[in-house]
Amino acid sequence: MKNVLVILPKSIGGRLTVSSIKDGFKLNGFNTIIFDELKDDKENFLNSEYEFIIGYDFSPVKFKIDNFRTEKTIAYFSDVIYSPASESYYKEYYKYLKNPDIFTFYWDRELTKKEKNPQIKYMPHFVNCEIYKDFKPATSDVSFMGRFDTDLRLNIWLELNKKLPEYKFKWYAIKRHYDDALSRCKTEEEKNIIEKTYSGFIDNEIDMAQKINDTKIVYNVNAQGLSSLNYRTFQVLACKRLIISDFRGELDLFNNILPIYKDVDDLAEKIKYYLNNKNEYDSIVLKCQKIILKNHNSKDSAYRMINAVNM
């Protein structure tokens, strides 16, 4: 069995994404060696040879270049490549993405076209469908997973709770993002909404799948990219739950059947509609789950990576 070195990055979103990549390589028969940037000393991984070095954003590229490694390296980006979002050292390592033994997979279709680098290939997110699946009834109505890092995100949540008091809302984020949201509330009512709906932090795939299963609708505010859908979209749809999204070009991956909202009023109306129209809800989530299973599962997506690297 061939060994691959999988670098778990420091970012929470990156760690979740890399988990699905790791699982994909395991399902294709590789032995995955985990280097956790938060815990491990890299020196412990320098005396072995690997079939591939794999990681998120620039982390595997940096590992390869800094340590004079000869292995083929796979970098999966779901942050804008040439920006601080993909690491503070992006300018230093960007040039290496043209190396013939470094293979970059980019989550945004339009950004991939703009790069004009044959080493950078488009690949939307994918998930391990053995973890992300429908396995228990939902007990809450609406959830949001992630930080309220902009006023838009925070205000949507507060307004939805005010407009739809009859529904059960749950918000998941790291504690410091909870503290930040609370500090930005303007009224006691808004503070009460944050305190009432905050439901803790999720830092692993198994717990994320549990929380997604526990809700009927997740809504999305895509933050980066031009056309892409974020990782949450694929997690939710794999669990056969409905995601209501802001407009993104890559909704065509799901035959444009997912509901799109224009503003918070439209989002509130669509939440009410789908919670009260079970047949339509079920039809959409079943069709989208089938698309995930066919096109966006870890095993097949990792296999496509391997083929692209070994051509």
Secondary structure, DSSP 8 states (H G I E B T S, - for coil): --EEEEEE-SSHHHHHHHHHHHHHHHHTT-EEEEEETTT--GGGGSSS--SEEEEETTHHHHHHHHTT--SEEEEEE-S-SSSGGG-TTHHHHGGGGGSTTEEEEES-HHHHHHH--TTEEE----B-TTTSS--S---EEEEEES---SHHHHHHHHHHHHH-TTS-EEEE--HHHHHHHHHH--SHHHHHHHHHHB-----SHHHHHHHHHTEEEEEE---SSSS---HHHHHHHHTT-EEEE---GGGGGGTT-S-B-SSHHHHHHHHHHHHS-HHHHHHHHHHHHHHHHHHSBHHHHHHHHHHHHH-
